[in-house]
Amino acid sequence: MGEKRTALEGIEDVIDAIIKRHADKRGAAIPILQDIQKELGYIPKAALYKISQLPGMNASDLYGIVTFYSQFRLQPMGEVMIHVCHGTACHLAGAEEITCVICETAGITDGETSPDGKITVEKVACLGCCSLAPVITVNGETYGRLTPEKARELIKNIKKETEN
């Protein structure tokens, strides 16, 4: 229990330092959120509350910003980040089915991180690998011409590797 508290206090210190760095600047909401995202990998709810205490900021506007822009995340990302391309070529080649298989095998839905914090799955507009459709990236490594069976096997292997 003490470890979690220490980790939380560390996060609060990071958030406070970022807010202090930007607090006197006009239009600071997005730069503050970007710095928190860069530093922590996501925007904790506690950060939204702390930022909303600044003059001219309110929690609902901040939440609107964080949920509108895809660069922001409200949850930490997993160790393994899987992007599933849903560009036109991939969509026509079965990206939706690939996404369903990946999410089902990982035990999560699109945009979520597995409860153990290992795997995050996200749909993306285009990965620029149209000739390999349908395609995904796993921590930046490209896997193309996927079938549901290949996708299922890949996720099973990733799960095995992350258990060790």
VOBA-1610 file (N, C-alpha, C; in pm, whole numbers, padded with zeros to 5 digits, always signed):
BEGIN
Met+00083-00120+00000Met+00000+00000+00000Met+00087+00125+00000Gly+00195+00125+00076Gly+00285+00238+00081Gly+00346+00269-00054Glu+00375+00166-00134Glu+00435+00187-00266Glu+00340+00264-00356Lys+00212+00227-00356Lys+00115+00297-00440Lys+00107+00444-00401Arg+00106+00470-00272Arg+00098+00608-00225Arg+00220+00687-00273Thr+00338+00629-00263Thr+00460+00695-00308Thr+00453+00722-00457Ala+00408+00624-00536Ala+00395+00641-00680Ala+00295+00752-00711Leu+00183+00754-00639Leu+00083+00859-00659Leu+00139+00995-00624Glu+00212+01003-00514Glu+00271+01130-00475Glu+00369+01177-00582Gly+00444+01086-00640Gly+00537+01120-00747Gly+00464+01179-00866Ile+00351+01119-00900Ile+00270+01168-01012Ile+00217+01308-00979Glu+00172+01328-00857Glu+00121+01459-00819Glu+00230+01565-00825Asp+00352+01528-00787Asp+00465+01622-00795Asp+00492+01661-00940Val+00486+01564-01031Val+00507+01591-01174Val+00399+01686-01225Ile+00274+01656-01191Ile+00162+01740-01234Ile+00177+01882-01180Asp+00209+01894-01051Asp+00224+02026-00991Asp+00334+02107-01059Ala+00447+02042-01088Ala+00559+02112-01153Ala+00520+02161-01293Ile+00448+02078-01367Ile+00404+02118-01501Ile+00306+02232-01494Ile+00210+02223-01405Ile+00112+02332-01390Ile+00182+02462-01352Lys+00276+02454-01259Lys+00348+02573-01215Lys+00424+02637-01332Arg+00481+02554-01417Arg+00559+02602-01532Arg+00471+02681-01631His+00343+02646-01641His+00254+02707-01739His+00146+02798-01680Ala+00130+02798-01551Ala+00014+02860-01485Ala-00008+03006-01521Asp+00098+03081-01544Asp+00082+03224-01570Asp+00064+03256-01718Lys+00058+03154-01801Lys+00044+03175-01945Lys-00102+03166-01987Arg-00140+03252-02077Arg-00275+03250-02132Arg-00290+03130-02226Gly-00404+03063-02225Gly-00426+02949-02313Gly-00338+02830-02279Ala-00314+02809-02152Ala-00218+02708-02108Ala-00275+02566-02103Ala-00404+02549-02120Ala-00465+02417-02101Ala-00399+02309-02187Ile-00391+02331-02317Ile-00336+02228-02406Ile-00187+02205-02380Pro-00104+02310-02365Pro+00036+02283-02332Pro+00054+02206-02200Ile-00028+02237-02100Ile-00019+02163-01973Ile-00055+02017-01997Leu-00166+01994-02067Leu-00208+01856-02095Leu-00103+01782-02177Gln-00044+01849-02276Gln+00059+01785-02359Gln+00181+01747-02275Asp+00222+01835-02186Asp+00339+01805-02103Asp+00311+01690-02006Ile+00191+01688-01950Ile+00154+01577-01860Ile+00151+01447-01938Gln+00090+01450-02056Gln+00084+01331-02141Gln+00225+01283-02175Lys+00312+01377-02211Lys+00450+01342-02248Lys+00525+01280-02129Glu+00504+01337-02013Glu+00577+01292-01894Glu+00523+01161-01837Leu+00390+01146-01834Leu+00329+01029-01769Leu+00277+00924-01866Gly+00257+00962-01993Gly+00203+00869-02091Gly+00052+00871-02097Tyr-00011+00946-02008Tyr-00157+00961-02006Tyr-00191+01079-01917Ile-00319+01116-01914Ile-00367+01225-01830Ile-00449+01166-01715Pro-00393+01159-01595Pro-00472+01108-01481Pro-00587+01203-01448Lys-00695+01148-01395Lys-00810+01231-01358Lys-00770+01337-01256Ala-00676+01302-01168Ala-00629+01398-01068Ala-00570+01522-01135Ala-00508+01504-01251Ala-00449+01616-01324Ala-00558+01710-01372Leu-00667+01654-01423Leu-00778+01738-01471Leu-00832+01823-01355Tyr-00845+01761-01239Tyr-00894+01835-01122Tyr-00797+01947-01085Lys-00668+01917-01078Lys-00570+02019-01040Lys-00565+02133-01141Ile-00569+02102-01269Ile-00567+02206-01372Ile-00692+02292-01363Ser-00805+02229-01330Ser-00932+02303-01323Ser-00933+02404-01210Gln-00839+02396-01118Gln-00830+02492-01008Gln-00766+02624-01053Leu-00704+02624-01171Leu-00644+02747-01224Leu-00754+02842-01270Pro-00730+02971-01262Pro-00831+03067-01309Pro-00862+03046-01457Gly-00989+03048-01491Gly-01032+03037-01629Gly-01038+02895-01682Met-01012+02797-01600Met-01017+02656-01644Met-01129+02586-01569Asn-01200+02499-01639Asn-01298+02417-01567Asn-01287+02273-01616Ala-01325+02184-01529Ala-01306+02041-01553Ala-01378+01992-01678Ser-01498+02043-01705Ser-01572+01993-01821Ser-01505+02035-01951Asp-01450+02156-01957Asp-01376+02198-02077Asp-01250+02114-02095Leu-01180+02089-01988Leu-01058+02007-01995Leu-01091+01865-02042Tyr-01197+01809-01988Tyr-01239+01676-02029Tyr-01275+01675-02177Gly-01341+01780-02222Gly-01375+01793-02364Gly-01251+01796-02452Ile-01148+01866-02408Ile-01022+01873-02483Ile-00958+01735-02489Val-00949+01670-02375Val-00881+01540-02366Val-00953+01432-02447Thr-01084+01438-02451Thr-01158+01336-02526Thr-01171+01370-02674Phe-01153+01496-02710Phe-01162+01536-02851Phe-01034+01502-02927Tyr-00921+01536-02871Tyr-00792+01516-02939Tyr-00737+01376-02913Ser-00708+01306-03022Ser-00664+01167-03009Ser-00524+01154-02948Gln-00450+01263-02939Gln-00317+01256-02878Gln-00323+01232-02728Phe-00439+01260-02667Phe-00451+01246-02522Phe-00515+01114-02483Arg-00469+01061-02372Arg-00522+00935-02318Arg-00559+00957-02172Leu-00669+00898-02130Leu-00710+00905-01990Leu-00667+00782-01911Gln-00612+00685-01981Gln-00565+00562-01916Gln-00421+00535-01959Pro-00343+00473-01871Pro-00207+00438-01912Pro-00208+00337-02027Met-00107+00344-02113Met-00095+00248-02222Met-00027+00122-02171Gly-00055+00012-02240Gly+00008-00114-02206Gly+00152-00120-02255Glu+00224-00221-02209Glu+00361-00242-02253Glu+00364-00268-02404Val+00259-00335-02453Val+00248-00367-02594Val+00136-00282-02654Met+00173-00196-02749Met+00076-00108-02813Met+00045-00163-02951Ile-00081-00199-02974Ile-00124-00254-03102Ile-00213-00152-03172His-00171-00108-03291His-00251-00019-03374His-00306-00100-03490Val-00436-00095-03506Val-00502-00166-03616Val-00545-00064-03719Cys-00493-00075-03840Cys-00525+00019-03946Cys-00669+00001-03992His-00739+00113-04004His-00875+00113-04056His-00888+00209-04174Gly-00776+00231-04244Gly-00781+00309-04367Gly-00863+00233-04471Thr-00888+00295-04584Thr-00976+00237-04685Thr-00932+00097-04727Ala-00806+00080-04765Ala-00759-00051-04811Ala-00774-00157-04702Cys-00737-00122-04579Cys-00748-00218-04469Cys-00894-00247-04434His-00974-00142-04437His-01117-00161-04410His-01177-00261-04510Leu-01147-00241-04637Leu-01201-00330-04741Leu-01144-00471-04730Ala-01023-00483-04673Ala-00958-00614-04661Ala-00992-00687-04530Gly-01080-00626-04447Gly-01125-00696-04327Gly-01072-00645-04194Ala-01037-00517-04187Ala-00982-00460-04063Ala-01076-00474-03944Glu-01205-00462-03968Glu-01299-00471-03856Glu-01297-00610-03794Glu-01292-00712-03878Glu-01284-00849-03827Glu-01151-00872-03754Ile-01043-00817-03807Ile-00912-00829-03742Ile-00918-00763-03605Thr-00977-00644-03598Thr-00989-00574-03470Thr-01069-00656-03370Cys-01179-00713-03414Cys-01263-00794-03325Cys-01186-00914-03271Val-01111-00981-03357Val-01034-01099-03316Val-00925-01058-03217Ile-00855-00950-03247Ile-00748-00903-03158Ile-00805-00867-03021Cys-00912-00791-03020Cys-00972-00749-02893Cys-01025-00869-02815Glu-01092-00959-02884Glu-01146-01078-02818Glu-01033-01161-02758Thr-00926-01182-02833Thr-00814-01263-02786Thr-00741-01195-02670Ala-00730-01061-02677Ala-00663-00986-02570Ala-00755-00966-02449Gly-00886-00987-02467Gly-00981-00970-02358Gly-01016-00826-02328Ile-01011-00741-02431Ile-01042-00599-02414Ile-01120-00549-02535Thr-01160-00423-02531Thr-01224-00361-02647Thr-01131-00254-02702Asp-01160-00207-02822Asp-01079-00105-02887Asp-01061+00016-02795Gly-00937+00061-02783Gly-00907+00177-02700Gly-00876+00144-02556Glu-00888+00018-02520Glu-00864-00023-02381Glu-00726-00085-02364Thr-00687-00090-02237Thr-00565-00160-02196Thr-00608-00278-02111Ser-00543-00390-02131Ser-00577-00510-02054Ser-00561-00483-01905Pro-00640-00550-01820Pro-00634-00526-01676Pro-00494-00544-01616Asp-00413-00629-01678Asp-00277-00648-01627Asp-00180-00541-01678Gly-00231-00447-01760Gly-00148-00338-01810Gly-00052-00377-01920Lys-00072-00494-01979Lys+00023-00545-02078Lys-00008-00501-02221Ile-00136-00503-02262Ile-00172-00481-02403Ile-00275-00370-02417Thr-00249-00279-02511Thr-00345-00175-02548Thr-00373-00192-02697Val-00500-00183-02735Val-00540-00193-02876Val-00611-00064-02916Glu-00569-00008-03030Glu-00634+00112-03083Glu-00652+00102-03232Lys-00770+00143-03278Lys-00792+00160-03423Lys-00726+00291-03463Val-00664+00292-03582Val-00606+00416-03635Val-00655+00436-03777Ala-00650+00559-03824Ala-00704+00592-03956Ala-00623+00529-04069Cys-00491+00537-04064Cys-00410+00479-04170Cys-00266+00465-04123Leu-00207+00351-04151Leu-00067+00327-04117Leu+00025+00345-04238Gly-00034+00371-04355Gly+00046+00396-04474Gly+00108+00272-04535Cys+00049+00157-04509Cys+00100+00030-04562Cys-00010-00040-04642Cys-00074+00034-04728Cys-00193-00014-04798Cys-00169-00144-04876Ser-00050-00162-04929Ser-00023-00284-05006Ser-00017-00408-04917Leu-00012-00388-04785Leu-00007-00501-04691Leu-00142-00525-04623Ala-00246-00460-04668Ala-00377-00466-04601Ala-00429-00608-04588Pro-00496-00635-04474Pro-00507-00553-04353Pro-00378-00561-04271Val-00346-00448-04206Val-00218-00436-04137Val-00235-00383-03996Ile-00144-00425-03908Ile-00137-00372-03772Ile+00010-00342-03742Thr+00032-00263-03638Thr+00166-00250-03584Thr+00162-00292-03438Val+00268-00356-03395Val+00285-00396-03256Val+00413-00329-03209Asn+00398-00229-03123Asn+00512-00148-03078Asn+00596-00101-03196Gly+00528-00060-03302Gly+00595-00005-03419Gly+00636-00106-03525Glu+00630-00235-03494Glu+00664-00338-03592Glu+00540-00374-03674Thr+00554-00376-03805Thr+00440-00394-03896Thr+00414-00542-03925Tyr+00285-00577-03921Tyr+00240-00713-03957Tyr+00129-00695-04061Gly+00153-00747-04180Gly+00058-00727-04288Gly-00004-00855-04340Arg-00101-00833-04430Arg-00178-00941-04491Arg-00232-01038-04386Leu-00286-00979-04282Leu-00337-01060-04171Leu-00469-01127-04206Thr-00486-01242-04148Thr-00614-01311-04149Thr-00658-01317-04003Pro-00783-01344-03977Pro-00825-01357-03838Pro-00742-01462-03763Glu-00709-01571-03830Glu-00631-01677-03766Glu-00490-01628-03731Lys-00425-01558-03825Lys-00290-01505-03799Lys-00293-01403-03686Ala-00396-01319-03684Ala-00409-01217-03580Ala-00426-01283-03443Arg-00513-01384-03437Arg-00537-01457-03312Arg-00408-01519-03260Glu-00334-01584-03349Glu-00208-01649-03312Glu-00105-01545-03264Leu-00097-01433-03331Leu-00005-01327-03293Leu-00035-01277-03152Ile-00161-01252-03123Ile-00199-01202-02990Ile-00173-01307-02883Lys-00200-01432-02913Lys-00170-01540-02817Lys-00021-01542-02786Asn+00063-01527-02888Asn+00207-01525-02868Asn+00251-01405-02786Ile+00191-01290-02814Ile+00224-01169-02738Ile+00187-01189-02592Lys+00070-01245-02566Lys+00027-01269-02429Lys+00123-01363-02356Lys+00169-01468-02426Lys+00266-01561-02365Lys+00396-01488-02333Glu+00444-01408-02426Glu+00570-01336-02406Glu+00562-01236-02291Thr+00449-01171-02274Thr+00436-01072-02169Thr+00413-01134-02031Glu+00379-01261-02027Glu+00361-01329-01899Glu+00494-01354-01831Asn+00599-01362-01907Asn+00732-01393-01850Asn+00799-01273-01793
//
